[in-house]
């Protein structure tokens, strides 16, 4: 079970990231009195009832967003597992006739599912891989797929290991999921021109993958941990309990102490980051309660071609959702243009504050 006050605080921020208003969320939260699986007034049961009502009313995308909150922060009990299944089912209902296709891939260590738009049998469109963080399912980002396809991408939304329908275990080598996806999508997209929109913890995996796989031509992220989050003993006591519990669930760590031991293998050193000689767009939240500020300083020193955008906000900049998404799309398009430009004309590090 999670601490209810912390759960409400972070879910309110997470809900903004899905386009739900504070008023919509605040109308539901007072009805939630606990996080005990099976209790009628529990987190998962109340949000599921709200989602069921909207699904019955013929509003599948609105229902999907509430089911995503019902399974928040991860599907670690029966009620949340059911909410996770309903989240996928509701989105599957909404996406029909909207040009979004479903793709399920078998991996040596499990299975993962994707929502896609723009894939074809000619493989001419550059691949765009979209992956959320440790608490966000692919259904949060998949409504953007038709718009990204219209911009010329073969766009694929999927999830981190352990999140949503991804049954893999999260570990230090999880970055290999990106080469796996590119291998499997070869022929349906131009994987040699791959961009990654990797939010939060998946941004860490994308940077690691980009250091090894030259098919990745740009990375765009929001509040990705890099090194200090995983190793700084002074920062770790400040990490929210919801984040720690979720990481335990995704990694299989029995307790926070065991988790700290596992995370020692995750940091990206200067040698790895220096090898990421591609455009990187990184959104910084000035009041980030999860990612230490030192991560930005490390990236500024080591990444050859990084651009920063800063918002006065908490982790993920949920109060600046529209501006953040606009900047990320602009970052994607700038990188695509830069990939065609001569190396001598490429821009170096830039920092913009809002």
N, C-alpha and C positions, 0 to 999 in steps of 0.2 A: 504493500500500500504506500501511497505517496502522502506527503504532508499537504493537507487540503489547501491551506492558505497559499503556499508556494505554487501548488498546482493551478489555482485560480489566477494567480498573478501571471504566470508564464503562458497559460492557455489564452488569456486575454490578448497578450501580444501575438501569440501564434494565430489567433483568430483574425486579427487585423491583416496578417500576411495572406489570408485566404479571401480577403475582401469583405469580411463581416464587420459591421459597425460596433462601436462600444455599446451603443444602446441595445442592439440585438443580443449581444453576449450578456450584458448586465441584467437583461430580463430573465435570463435562465439561471445565472449563478446563485441567486438567493435560495433556489429550490434544492440546491445540492448541499447536503449536510455531512457527507462522509465519502470515503473512498473504499468502502467495504464491498468486495465482489458479491453480487446477488442482492444487495440491499436496494429497495425501491427508490430511495433518495440518494443513491450513490452517484458518483461522477458519471460512470459509463451508462447507467440505467437512465438517468435524467436526460443526458444528451441524446441517447438512442431514441427515447420517446419523442423528443423534439424532431429528430430526423425522420422517424417513422411518420409523423404527422405531415411533414412536408412531402415525403415520398408519396403518401396516399393522395395528397392534393395535386399530384402531377408536376412537382418541382424537383426533379432528380438532382440537379446540380446543387441546389440549396440543401437538399437532404444529404448529399455526399459530403458537404463541408461540415455538417453537424456530426455525421458518423466519424469523420476524421478527428473531430474533437473528442468524441466518445472513446476512441482508441488511444488518445493522447495520454502519456508521452510515447508509449509503445504497447503492443498487444501482449501483455504479460499475464492476463487472466482470461477466463472464459468469456466474460462480458465484453472485454476489449477485442478478443479474437472474433466474436460475432460482429462487433461494430466494424472491424477491419474488413470482413467479408462483405458486409452491407455497403461499405464505402466504395468498394470496387464495383459491386453490382449496380449501385446508383449511378456511378460515372459511366458504366457500360451502357446504361439506359440513355443517358444524356448524349453520349458521343455519337450515337447512330445518326446517320445523315449529316454529319458535320465534318466528314473527311478525316476522322481519327480512327486508326486501326489498332488492333490489339496484337501483340507479339509475345509469345512465351518461349524462353530459351532454356535449354538444359545445359547446366554447367557441371563439371566433374564433382563439385562439392554441393550441388543443390539445384535449385531453379530460380529464375527471376522472370518477371513480366515487365513489359514495356507498353506504353501508348505511343503511337507514331503518326506522323503526317509527312508526306513528301517522299517517302521511299518509293523506288520504282525498279524496274528490271534493267535500266541502262546505267545507273550509278553515276549520273553526271552531277547531281547536286552535292555540295559540301555537307558533310555530316555535322550535326549539332547534337551533342549528348547533354541532356539536362538531368541533374541529380540533386535531390534535396539533402538535408542534413540528417541528424540522428532522430529527429522527431517528425519530419515532414514526409508524407507519402507522395508518390508520383501524381496522384489525382489533384494535388494542390497546384501543380505546374502545368499539367496536361491541357487545360483549357486554352493555353497560349499556343499550342501546337499549330492550329490552322493559320494563325497570323504569321508564325515563323516560317511556315511552308510558303506563304505568299511572298515572303522576303527572299525566297530562293533556297532555303535549307531543306535537307532531309532531317527532320527533327525527331528526336527520340527521348522520351521522358521515362526514367526508371528510378530505382531506389538503391540506397546504400545497403550493404550486407546487414541482414537482420531486421531491416525496416520494411514494413508493408508485406509485399508478396515475395521479397527476396529472402530465401531460406539459407543463404550462406552465413557463416560466422564472420564477424568483424574482427580483423587482426591487422598487424602491421603490413602484411603483404596484400591487403585488399585492393591496393592500387592496380593490381593486375587485372581487375575487372574491366578496366578501360581498354587495354589491348584485346581482351577477350571479346568485348562488344564490337570493336572495330573489325576484328577477324570475322565475326559472324555476320556483320552487316556489309562486308565487302561484296560488291556487285549490285547492291541496292542503294548505295550512296558512295560518294567520293571520299573514302576514308583517309586518303592522303592529305585532305584538307579539313581535318576534323577540328572543331572548336568544342570546348567544354564549358557549360554553365554549371558550375559545381558549387552549391550553396553550403556555407559553413564547413562541416567536417568533410563533406565530399570534395570541397575545394582543396583540402590537404591531400587527398588521394589523387586528385587531378594534377597537382603540381609535381607530386612524386612520379606519376606516370609520364608526364611531359618530359621529365629529365631523362627517361629511358626510351620513349617511343616518339620518333620524329614525325609520325603521322599527325600528332596533336600540334596544331598550328597556333592556337591561342587558348587561354584559360581566363575565365571571368568568375569572380567569387565574391561572397559577402561574409566577412568575419570568419575566415578560415583559420583554424589553429595551425601552427607551423612547428614550433619548438618549445617555447616557454610554457605553453599550456600543459604539455605533457611532462615537463621536468621541474618546473619552478616550485620548490617547497613552500615558498612564501605566498605564491598565488593560489595554490591548490586548496587551502582551507576556505577560500572565498568562492569557490565554484559551487553553484547552486546544487542542492540535494537532488532535484529532478534530473539534472544533467548527469550527476554521478550514478544515480540509480539506472538511468537509461543506458549509459555506457556499460554498466555491469550486465544488464540484460542482453545487450547486443554482442558483447565479447564473451559472455559466459562466465565472467569473473564471479566468484562466490561472495566477495565482499569488497569494500573500497580499498583495503590494503592490497588484496590480490590484483585489483584493477591497476593500482599505481605501479605494480611490478610489470604488468603487461604493457602499460603505456611507455615504459622506458625504451621500447623498440620503435616508437612512432616518430620521434623528432626528425625533421629535415635539416641537415647541416648545410653550412655555406657552400660546400663542394657540390652538393645535390642541387641547391637553388641556383648556383651560378650556371649550371648546365641547362636551365630553363630559359634559353635565349629566343623566346617568342613573346608576343604581346600578352601581358597579364593585366587585367583590370580588377582592382580590389576595392570593395566598399568597406570603409572603416566607420564604426559607430563609436562616437566619442565617449559614450557612457556604457560601453559594452561590459556587462557583468560576467561574461563567460570567457572571452578572449583577452589576454593581457595586451596592453599597448606595445609592449616590447616586440610583439610579432611584426607590427608594421615597421618598426625600426630595422629589424633584421631583414625584411623583404626589401626595404629601400636600399640597404647596403649591398645586397647580394643579387637581386634579380636585375638583369641587364635592361629589360624593357617593360617596367611596371608603371602603371598609372593608378593613382589613388583618388577616390572620391569619399569625402567625409561628410556624415550627417550627425547632427547633435541628437543622438538617439541611443537606445539600448540595443542589445544584440539583434542583428538582423534588420535594424532600422525599420520596424513595422509601421511607425507613424509617418514614414516617408515612402510608402510602398510605390505610389505612382512615379515619383521622381527617381526612385532607385531602379525600377524596371526600365524606365526610359533611358537612364544612364547605361545600364547593362546592355540594352539592345544597341545603343550608340557605340558602346565599347566593342561589341561583336562586329558591327559594320565597319568601324575604323580598322579593326584587326584584319578583316577580309580585304580591305583596300590595301593596307600596309603589306600584306602577304604577297601582293603583286608588284610592290614598289622595289626599286633598287635598295640594297642594304645601306648605302651611304646616306640615303635620305630618311632613314628610320628615326623616329623620336626616341628620346631616352626618358628617364623617370620624370613623372609629373604628379603634382599633388593639388587637388582642388577641394575646397572646404565649402560646405553649405550650412 
